[in-house]
Amino acid sequence: MKPISRAISPCPVSPTPLPDVLAIAEGLAALVRLAELAPRLEVALARLERAPTLNTIPTARADFALSVAELCRRAGISKALAYKMIADGSLASVTIGRRRLIPAAAARDFLARGSPS
């Protein structure tokens, strides 16, 4: 008996070119990175929703003044910057006993300006 020899024929379907495979792999890697970032993005969006606005500072209520710490929390600035602005006169404040308070009107003006002057 003679051995049957088969000729190797080319693949009927042409293989995917290498650049297309790399593009697909890069796209998948980007999707994986986005999936990993999703929880952090949700936290950031929640913080933005709670960001201070002009309406968060009272106009005529019992809390007509804010502590320096409260102003810093609402405005997103450091205490050092707040005290520096108080010292140079760009942020009005009053001292009652040992406590430094920022009048609500001064806090609203500060937030309306948008940046320390």
C-alpha positions, 0 to 999 in steps of 0.5 A: 500500500502506498501512503496517501499524501495530502497537499496542504492547502491554504486556509480558506479564511484569511487571518485577521491582520495584526493591526486590527488585533492590536486595536481590538486589544487596546479597546478592550484594555480601555474598557477594563480601565473604565470598569475599574474607574467606575466606582471612583467616578460615582464617588466623584459625581456624588461629591459634585452633587453636594458641592457648595452653591450660593443657596447652601449659605443661609441668609436670615436664619439662626446660623447667620455666621459660619466658623472658619472650619465650616466655610472651608468645608463648604468652599473646599479651601484650606484653613490656612488659606481662609486665615490668610484671607482674613488677615489680608482683609479679603474675607470679612470676619468677626471675633466673639470671645476666642471664636472667629466667625465669617458672616454669611454675607461675606461667605456668599460674596466669597463664593460668588467671586469664585476665587480668593483675591 
